[in-house]
């Protein structure tokens, strides 16, 4: 998945913008920094020595962590989790479900607006949240790429 930071544009949306109409497109709209990874769990955005309790609330706990809010995963999507507990919330920050870490493949609730992960600090090098039922090779954290274009516009 490719996501433009601060604008939420995905690679598929960028392709739709390019090919979806007959008007000229300013390619400069596609310039920016993008995130790319199969692992939606971002190691740089965790809170250490705290976890998400059974109510989905952050609580102090030595040796544990919890992640930032992870948006952009479709409600009802199939998630593959490894060494992490996926916690689901609705748009009003209400806990929907706290999935057991032993359940590797889960289907998100139809009302899930975002998820968070929680787990032991000792699992940081293997913790993974991926979209899809098949666990892909491990990728550590979110990777960022910068796209700079030299073309200004084109006509289709």
Order of alpha helices (4+ residues) and beta strands (2+ residues): beta-alpha-beta-beta-beta-beta-beta-beta-beta-beta-beta-beta-beta-beta
